[in-house]
Amino acid sequence: MVRFDDVWLRYRQTARPGDAAPEVLRGISFEIPAGGFRWLTGPSGAGKTSLLKLMYLAEHPARGRIDIFGTHAARISRRDAALLRRRIGVVYQDFRLLPHLNAYDNVALPMRLARRNETQVHADVTEILHWVGLEARLQAKPDELSGGEQQRIAIARAVVSRPKLLVADEPTGNLDDDQAQRLMLLITALNKLGTTVVVATHNMELVRRYPAPRLGMDNGRLVHDG
């Protein structure tokens, strides 16, 4: 499902023209089988977000090989990459909700991009908004929602299409304990239905409460796998 083989990442921009960009990931190798669950842990600046960006094809490695769904990610066309991304749900740390769309339309967006019929869109969006406890806020724009509500909308958008791979960057960061538990029930239910899941978190209490293999990062290197 997801395989990294000696992957290195170097961001292109540098502070001064001509300087070599620093390597933010170094020699990363691991494999996650289809339907697997992995926690991604490590201190701030360890490289967790950079690793996730490679998984959902927002960045490309400087060297090494990445396979997603059995496809060599560096050797596909833009069109095929776009199709591949439709099978990946992403919960971003900064939400990335579209400000001109209400909660319902933000969540519906990936289904509409996949050209699902509106009857199915309505059924799935209303169901997931009910699950995250925001069925009464579906007409609200992002700037009318609290940080925790925006987080839940972002989570709903990521999972509404039942992706084959779910990548979540600190998805419980703005949630209280009850909402965090509700979210984890949703994520583990998706995982049991066959979605491969990777969750980056600083919340080690969640990791202890929901035991699963862990990828541990430190200073751009993978220091724990298992």
Helices and strands as residue ranges (DSSP letters): E 2-10, E 23-32, E 37-41, H 48-55, E 63-68, E 71-72, G 73-75, H 78-85, E 88-91, H 103-113, H 118-131, G 135-137, G 142-144, H 147-159, E 165-169, H 177-192, E 196-200, H 204-209, E 214-218, E 221-225
